[in-house]
C-alpha cells in the first residue's frame, strides 16, 4: 500500500507546472482515497494480462474509466492504445504522462491470489502471459492519477495528457507495434495534436 502510494505521488511531481497553487495536501488526501482502487486495478490487470497489440480488454477498461471521469478519450491509437486529454480550467502548458499496457510471454510462477493463469499464442507457440515488467502497476497508477486530477480540473493551468501505450515490449513477429507505429503514421494519420503528443512521448522515453 505504502509503495503504491509513493509511486503514484511521483507522477504528481511531474505535473507541478500545470497546477495553479501548491496543492500537495489536497493531492496527498485525494491520492490516499484513490489507492485502494489503484491496488484493485493493479491486481485485475496482473491477473488478466494481454500481449502486445492484443490489449483489448485492458484498453476497454482504461477508456471506460477515463470517460466516466469526463476526460476526452481517444481509442485505437497505435492499434490498442488509449489517450486521455484533461483540459484544465485555465490555459497553460501540455504535460504528457505515459504508461505501457502489454504483458510478456512469460509463465507466472509466484503463487499470489491474483496470479495470472492466462495462456496465449505468441509467434506460433502457446505461452503463459504475465505482467512480468510492471505494466500492470503503470496502468493502475496512471488511472489513479487521472482520477485524482479529474477531481481538481478547476485548479489546473494547462492540459494533462494520459498516454496508455500498447506493445511497449515489441510487437509479435510480422507486426508493427508501440510508439513507432503511430510515430510513422503521424499518430493516426489525421490530427497534428496527436502526432505532437506521440512525439513528445518519444522524446521522453
Ligand atoms: Zn516493460
Boltz pocket constraint, residues with backbone or C-beta under 6 A from the ligand:
constraints:
  - pocket:
      binder: B
      contacts: [[A, 100], [A, 102], [A, 133], [A, 134], [A, 135], [A, 168], [A, 169]]
      max_distance: 6.0
